[in-house]
Amino acid sequence: MQQEDSDLFWEEMAGVKPLKVNDSHFNQPTHLPTDSQLARRAAAAQNEYLDKLTVDPALILPIEPEEIISYKINGVQEEVFRHLRLGKYKTKSVIDLHAYRLVQARELLIDAVLQAYGRGERNILVIHGKGFKSKPFAGLMKSAVNHWLVQLEEVQAFHSATREQGGTGALFVMLVKSEQQRVVASETNRKGSGFR
């Protein structure tokens, strides 16, 4: 009986060609968004953020120029946050906002965060300055940057920089994993699982 089953199986499989290991289906996930899709999403997100993030100083909570700023969403591990606080993560992108007006700075910050996120970067450095002489209150740009960053979905944590990187006049900003990074991590984890 088993010989019959085997013969039937091979008869049914006669016209089937095996997939090649270097077949494009194995090399590239098919569910990654295209560059144009990513660009459209970034433009839509930027417009939404421009509408949402205020530049009215009356609506921004003042932060003292020398005050240390610290923020993280739920789920950020303490050790990861400690590494961020100590400046242990490399930053490719640095954005200096302290010479701009609030309207320009808001646009530049949103663009920098979305661009870095789109490139798959996890950490950026934002220089906002201390603003001892800013009006209508000291630390206006610093306060505005803090106010904006907590509202950006792409930001999962930030902390005032180390003295060498700008101290209380700059922030280490950690971004969430991008869609591409999640897909790659998922694929990597799937390949590593299974029987050994």
C-alpha positions in Angstrom: 0.0 0.0 0.0 2.8 2.4 0.8 4.5 1.8 -2.5 1.2 2.7 -4.3 1.0 6.0 -2.3 4.5 6.8 -3.2 3.9 6.1 -6.9 0.8 8.3 -6.9 2.7 11.1 -5.2 5.5 11.1 -7.8 3.0 11.0 -10.6 1.2 14.1 -9.3 4.6 15.9 -8.8 5.9 15.0 -12.2 5.3 18.5 -13.8 6.3 20.5 -10.7 9.6 22.5 -10.9 11.4 23.3 -7.6 12.0 26.9 -6.7 15.6 28.1 -7.0 17.2 29.3 -3.8 18.3 32.5 -5.5 14.7 33.2 -6.7 13.7 36.8 -6.1 10.8 35.6 -3.9 13.3 34.5 -1.3 15.6 37.5 -1.5 13.2 40.4 -1.0 10.1 40.7 1.1 7.2 41.7 -1.2 5.4 43.7 1.4 7.8 46.6 1.9 6.4 50.0 0.9 7.9 51.6 -2.2 9.9 54.9 -2.1 7.0 56.8 -3.6 4.6 55.4 -1.0 7.1 56.4 1.8 7.4 59.9 0.3 3.6 60.4 0.2 3.3 59.2 3.7 6.0 61.5 4.9 4.4 64.5 3.1 1.0 63.7 4.6 2.5 63.3 8.1 4.4 66.6 7.8 1.2 68.5 6.8 -0.7 66.9 9.7 2.1 67.8 12.2 2.3 71.4 10.9 -1.5 71.8 11.6 -1.2 70.1 15.0 2.0 71.6 16.5 1.5 75.2 17.8 4.0 78.0 17.5 2.0 80.2 19.9 4.2 80.9 22.9 1.1 81.2 25.1 0.3 77.5 24.5 3.8 76.3 25.2 4.8 75.3 28.7 8.0 77.3 29.6 11.2 75.3 30.5 14.1 77.0 32.1 17.3 77.3 29.9 19.4 75.1 32.2 16.7 72.5 33.0 17.3 68.9 32.0 14.6 67.5 29.7 13.7 63.9 29.8 10.9 62.0 28.1 10.1 58.4 27.1 7.0 56.5 26.1 5.8 53.4 27.8 7.7 50.3 26.7 11.2 51.9 26.5 13.5 49.8 28.6 15.4 51.5 31.4 18.7 50.3 30.1 18.0 51.6 26.6 16.9 54.9 28.1 20.1 55.1 30.2 22.2 54.5 27.1 20.4 57.3 25.4 20.9 59.7 28.3 24.6 58.9 28.4 25.0 59.5 24.7 26.0 55.9 23.9 24.0 55.7 20.6 25.5 57.0 17.4 23.7 59.8 15.7 24.0 60.4 11.9 21.6 63.4 11.8 22.1 66.6 13.6 19.7 69.5 13.3 20.5 72.9 14.7 17.4 75.0 15.3 18.6 77.7 17.7 19.1 80.4 15.1 15.6 80.0 13.6 12.2 81.5 14.4 9.6 79.1 15.8 7.7 78.7 12.5 10.9 77.7 10.6 12.2 75.6 13.4 9.0 73.6 13.7 9.1 72.8 9.9 12.8 71.9 10.0 12.3 69.7 13.1 9.3 67.8 11.6 11.2 67.3 8.3 14.4 66.1 10.1 12.5 63.6 12.2 10.5 62.3 9.3 13.5 62.1 7.0 15.6 60.3 9.6 12.7 57.9 10.4 12.3 57.2 6.6 16.0 56.4 6.4 15.7 54.0 9.3 17.8 56.0 11.7 17.1 55.4 15.3 18.9 58.4 16.9 19.3 62.1 16.1 20.7 65.1 17.9 18.6 68.2 18.1 20.3 71.5 19.0 17.8 74.0 20.3 20.1 76.3 22.4 19.3 77.5 25.9 17.7 80.8 24.9 18.6 82.9 28.0 17.6 86.1 26.1 14.6 84.8 24.1 11.3 86.6 24.2 8.5 86.4 25.5 10.3 84.0 28.0 13.7 82.5 28.4 14.1 79.1 26.9 11.4 79.6 24.3 12.9 77.4 21.5 13.9 74.7 24.0 10.4 74.7 25.4 8.8 74.6 21.9 11.1 71.7 20.8 10.1 69.8 24.0 6.4 70.5 23.3 6.6 69.4 19.7 8.7 66.2 20.2 6.3 64.7 22.7 3.6 64.9 20.0 5.5 63.2 17.2 4.6 59.6 16.8 8.0 58.8 15.4 9.7 59.9 18.7 9.9 57.3 21.5 12.3 59.1 23.9 14.6 62.1 24.3 16.9 63.4 26.9 19.1 66.5 27.3 22.5 65.8 25.8 25.8 65.2 27.6 27.9 68.3 28.2 30.2 67.3 25.3 27.3 67.2 22.9 25.6 70.5 23.9 24.3 69.8 27.5 20.9 71.4 28.2 21.0 73.2 24.9 20.6 70.0 22.9 18.6 66.7 23.0 19.4 63.1 22.1 16.3 61.9 20.4 15.4 58.2 19.9 13.0 57.3 17.1 10.7 54.3 16.9 11.6 51.5 14.5 10.5 52.2 11.0 8.2 49.9 9.0 11.2 48.6 7.1 13.1 47.8 10.3 10.1 46.0 11.8 9.8 43.9 8.6 13.5 43.1 8.5 13.5 42.2 12.2 10.4 40.0 11.8 12.0 38.2 8.8 15.3 37.7 10.7 13.5 36.3 13.7 11.4 34.0 11.5 14.6 32.7 9.9 16.2 32.1 13.2 13.2 30.2 14.6 12.3 26.6 14.0 13.8 23.2 14.7 17.5 22.8 15.1 
